[in-house]
Amino acid sequence: MIDLFTVNLIVALVTITSGVLYLVETLLRREVGAGRVWALAFLSGMLTVTAYLVWQASDEPWVAIAIGNSALVATGGFFWLGARTFNGRRIRTAGIVVAVSVGIEFLATLLPGPDADEWAGSVTMFIGVASFALLAAVESRRGAMGALLSSMGFTIVLALVALYYYARAVVLATEGPQGEIFTTWFSSSITGLVSIVLTIVALTTATMLRSGRVTVRHDGGHSTLHVSPDGILSAASLSAALPSVLSRARAADELFGVVALRIDDLSQIGLAFGTGEQEAISELWRSGVRRYAPTFSLVGPADDDAMLIAFEPVSRADAPRVASRVQRRLLDDFAARGSAVIPVVGIGVALSDDLGYDPKTLVDAAQRAAKRSSTDPDASVIVAESDSEEGMGRVRG
């Protein structure tokens, strides 16, 4: 049987290597949302194995055990919070639950004092880890995350971790750490193997999930749609989906609209206030466009400075009204954030009644209208009425 220090060393090497790889990729990608939360989970895992190595090498392991136990609970909690973030759900209350649980575990391990055995606070820790793993497994089958087949490995492993740690808590509470069942099936050596499997699967799945890749296959071949976790199509995917939607709108003789939103001064903001401010505004803009766009709409980038919303308005008047509402809410978000500068958001609308159902014609006309809106102080929203800019009508927001 491998001694406990060697087991912890192997677990530490796997966990730290996986964590460093994920953190480096997170920094290189300038990850936001679920990726950042899962990065905190890997950081907590690295803290856990480091604390346990200190415990094995120290004559006074009291505080190291408390830190390791608390960090392990936090690891499970951050996996849960990351899954909620991926699905676009609020995490403030859930974050408080995680923080309170970590604090309770720290006190449960620390309060018995330095003379307590190494299993002090372990039952509480096992229940905390199992509960957060179960919550994360359930969350991974909901919403956007549940729609991705690649999240199934995440679900299965977390469900097994929850079952293992619940069983471990029951056995430890009933027969103690020296019991035959506990030493055979739930010892630290067995748990080390469970931790290695969890770490590898978590790294692989989290990396796959944040790529936001969805594949849709048809009988006569296949096409690939690239969708970010927050529901924004890539430019190529939007170009592939829009003709199909417009062809159906044409067949049903239904009104269809394309809204273009531009921020032409992002590069100037970066030069004046730094790339951090530029990236923060860009991310707030992208997420805001998706959040405020109609529910059944296609949302994706036209280029680095423009986003498109393609949808079926109720009437001609509804299209500029929707565009104006999105613009106002975006500006409110910029103001509420306390940005160093509030960018100008140009809005252009192109309607099939005026320009037909050709995707390129609609997108180009909406883009030209948005470009004019961003430089014309007299117009909040500009509706493209013809292929020429002279035929564009102004609509005040």
Long-range contacts (C-beta under 8 A, 24 or more apart in sequence): 1-189, 2-189, 4-56, 4-188, 4-189, 5-53, 5-56, 5-57, 7-188, 7-189, 7-192, 8-49, 8-52, 8-53, 8-56, 8-188, 8-192, 9-53, 10-192, 10-196, 11-49, 11-192, 11-195, 11-196, 12-49, 12-50, 12-52, 12-53, 14-195, 14-196, 14-199, 14-200, 15-42, 15-45, 15-46, 15-48, 15-49, 15-195, 15-199, 16-46, 16-49, 16-50, 18-42, 18-199, 18-200, 18-202, 18-203, 19-43, 19-45, 19-46, 20-46, 21-203, 22-203, 22-206, 22-207, 25-207, 29-210, 30-279, 31-210, 32-283, 33-85, 33-86, 33-229, 33-230, 34-82, 34-83, 34-85, 34-86, 34-209, 34-210, 34-229, 35-82, 35-206, 35-210, 37-78, 37-81, 37-82, 37-85, 37-91, 38-78, 38-79, 38-82, 38-202, 38-206, 38-210, 40-74, 40-78, 41-74, 41-75, 41-76, 41-78, 41-79, 41-82, 41-202, 42-202, 42-203, 44-71, 44-72, 44-74, 44-75, 44-78, 45-71, 45-72, 45-75, 45-199, 47-71, 48-72, 48-75, 55-118, 60-114, 61-118, 62-110, 62-113, 62-114, 62-116, 63-110, 65-109, 65-118, 65-120, 65-121, 66-106, 66-109, 66-110, 66-121, 67-106, 69-105, 69-106, 69-109, 69-121, 69-122, 69-125, 70-102, 70-103, 70-105, 70-106, 70-109, 71-102, 72-125, 72-129, 73-98, 73-101, 73-102, 73-105, 73-125, 73-128, 73-129, 73-132, 74-98, 74-102, 75-129, 76-128, 76-129, 76-130, 76-131, 76-132, 76-133, 76-136, 76-161, 77-101, 77-102, 77-128, 77-132, 79-132, 79-133, 79-136, 79-158, 79-202, 80-132, 80-133, 80-135, 80-136, 80-139, 82-136, 82-206, 83-136, 83-139, 83-140, 83-145, 83-154, 84-139, 86-143, 86-144, 86-145, 86-209, 86-229, 87-139, 87-142, 87-143, 87-144, 87-145, 87-146, 88-143, 88-144, 88-230, 88-231, 89-139, 89-143, 98-132, 101-128, 101-131, 101-132, 102-128, 104-128, 117-177, 119-172, 119-177, 122-169, 122-172, 122-177, 123-169, 123-172, 123-173, 126-165, 126-166, 126-168, 126-169, 126-172, 127-165, 127-166, 127-169, 129-161, 129-165, 130-161, 130-162, 130-163, 130-164, 130-165, 130-166, 130-169, 131-162, 133-158, 133-159, 133-161, 133-162, 133-165, 134-158, 134-159, 134-162, 137-162, 144-229, 144-231, 145-209, 147-214, 148-209, 148-214, 150-205, 150-208, 150-209, 150-213, 151-205, 151-209, 153-201, 153-204, 153-205, 154-201, 154-202, 154-205, 154-206, 154-209, 157-197, 157-198, 157-201, 157-202, 157-205, 158-198, 161-194, 161-198, 164-194, 230-286, 230-287, 230-290, 231-290, 231-299, 232-286, 232-289, 232-290, 232-299, 232-300, 232-301, 233-298, 233-299, 233-300, 234-300, 234-301, 235-300, 235-301, 235-302, 235-303, 237-300, 238-298, 238-299, 238-300, 238-301, 238-308, 238-310, 239-359, 241-298, 242-298, 242-310, 242-359, 242-363, 243-359, 245-298, 245-310, 246-352, 246-357, 246-358, 246-359, 246-362, 247-357, 249-312, 249-352, 249-357, 250-352, 250-357, 254-312, 255-312, 255-313, 255-315, 255-316, 255-319, 255-351, 255-352, 255-353, 256-310, 256-311, 256-312, 256-313, 256-351, 256-352, 256-357, 256-362, 257-310, 257-311, 257-312, 257-313, 257-319, 257-349, 257-350, 257-351, 257-352, 258-308, 258-309, 258-310, 258-349, 258-350, 258-362, 258-363, 258-365, 258-366, 259-308, 259-309, 259-310, 259-311, 259-319, 259-322, 259-323, 259-326, 259-347, 259-348, 259-349, 259-366, 260-302, 260-306, 260-307, 260-308, 260-346, 260-347, 260-348, 260-349, 260-350, 260-363, 260-366, 260-367, 260-369, 260-370, 261-285, 261-289, 261-306, 261-307, 261-308, 261-309, 261-323, 261-326, 261-327, 261-330, 261-345, 261-346, 261-347, 261-370, 262-305, 262-306, 262-345, 262-346, 262-347, 262-348, 262-367, 262-370, 262-371, 262-373, 262-374, 263-305, 263-306, 263-343, 263-344, 263-345, 263-346, 263-374, 264-305, 264-344, 264-346, 264-371, 264-374, 264-375, 265-343, 265-344, 266-304, 266-305, 266-343, 269-340, 269-341, 269-343, 272-341, 273-340, 273-341, 277-339, 277-340, 277-341, 280-337, 280-339, 281-334, 281-339, 281-343, 284-333, 284-334, 284-337, 285-330, 285-343, 285-345, 288-326, 288-329, 288-330, 288-333, 289-326, 289-330, 292-325, 292-326, 292-329, 292-330, 293-326, 294-322, 302-363, 302-367, 306-367, 306-370, 308-363, 308-366, 313-351, 316-351, 316-353, 319-349, 319-351, 319-383, 320-349, 320-381, 320-383, 320-395, 323-347, 323-349, 323-381, 324-380, 324-381, 324-395, 324-397, 327-380, 327-381, 327-397, 328-397, 344-374, 345-374, 346-370, 346-371, 346-372, 346-373, 346-374, 346-375, 347-373, 347-380, 347-381, 347-382, 347-397, 348-372, 348-373, 348-381, 348-382, 348-383, 348-384, 349-381, 349-382, 349-383, 349-384, 349-395, 350-383, 350-384, 351-383, 351-384, 354-383, 354-384, 354-385, 354-386, 355-384, 355-386, 355-387, 361-387, 368-392
